[in-house]
Amino acid sequence: MIQLRCPNCLESLAIGFASKDQRISCSYCSQNYTSQQNYIDFLKSKDIGKVEMQALETWGGGLHKQGLKPSLIHIELMDQRITGMTERIEGRILDLGCGSGHDTDYISKLSKTEEVFGLDIGENCREIAKRLKDNIKIKIIRANCLNLPFQNSQFDYIYSYGVIHHTNSPIQVLRESKRVLKPGGSLFMYVYTSHTKNLFKRFGIVIETIIMRIISRLNKPFKITLCIFLALISWLIFIIPAKVLSLFGWKKFAAKFPMNWGTSPLSILPDIKDRLLAPVNYRYSAKTIRDLVEEAGLVASSIIEDHTGVYVAAEHSSN
Ligand SMILES: C[S@@+](CC[C@H](N)C(=O)[O-])C[C@H]1O[C@@H](n2cnc3c(N)ncnc32)[C@H](O)[C@@H]1O
């Protein structure tokens, strides 16, 4: 059985998931948490700083609210880069920053997985738990990934897609990941690339940073209006030219255009919001992510960087 830890006093929680909606209480510090069958909410207002507040608004209360299934399951995309990843995954897994929970569900269907924990800060966690309540392998935890509510050495594998670069301390998330991984366990993660070798894309990052600064000063309706406007502009200057180039047989060149997969302004709107409404977008090269992973005490065994991002497999060496 999973060993939980109270995020308030860091002592072990000698309690598990409650069978029906009820409060569970830490016997050391008396902090209360709510639990229901396959769900525990560990999040307290003191865990929510400025960055976390923006994350809550953008994902849990925004993009992931309806729990819509994305056209693309991220873990499949990652499996194409880290070959054999899904075949290796077994035992107890943590989907760190599980978003809408679709990857968590996918992982639970892999034949060798026994228990899968989806963890996110979003208010949509309760809805994910309800949606997946009949899947007995899955448990959903609402918590801040900078302070994981698990005791040491609990997981065989951690999977994390597009999360650590949106937190205010990626190194702390990696340290926490190492702490809760069993010796010999592995972390698979995806982070944004800094596009060190692509001047054109680096210019795009500068523009993105400027727009994010402007957006952070606007109120919500203006933020959304600006995103819709940018979706329209991106459709005109990236997607239509990419489609025309493909029609004339320039498929390879067309694939280099941002969001070339889009079909309409609406189809790219969630992606635009994901980028521009994020609280922070840290970016890494293969070298800088290796350094960070190693600073956290993990050993990077595979780092694949391409124009979509950086894919990392790192091990908690048992020595
Ligand atoms: C870009 S989304 C990725 C979601 C999911 N992994 C996927 O691939 O669709 C980033 C996720 O990280 C979560 N997140 C951001 N900061 C967090 C934090 N401090 N603790 C836990 N989750 C966090 C957000 O709520 C959001 O669901």
The ligand as an ORCA input file, in Angstrom:
! r2SCAN-3c Opt
* xyz 0 1
  C       0.876     21.835    -19.803
  S      -0.078     21.034    -18.585
  C       0.376     19.325    -18.911
  C      -0.659     18.364    -18.397
  C      -0.443     16.892    -18.743
  N       0.787     16.363    -18.198
  C      -0.493     16.684    -20.230
  O       0.485     16.231    -20.817
  O      -1.539     16.982    -20.828
  C       0.813     21.380    -17.092
  C       0.160     20.776    -15.864
  O       1.008     20.987    -14.731
  C       0.189     21.286    -13.624
  N       0.977     22.021    -12.622
  C       1.572     23.228    -12.770
  N       2.193     23.578    -11.636
  C       1.988     22.569    -10.749
  C       2.385     22.345     -9.399
  N       3.122     23.235     -8.735
  N       1.998     21.201     -8.796
  C       1.252     20.281     -9.453
  N       0.844     20.434    -10.742
  C       1.216     21.570    -11.381
  C      -0.928     22.124    -14.213
  O      -2.058     22.203    -13.381
  C      -1.185     21.410    -15.531
  O      -2.165     20.424    -15.425
*
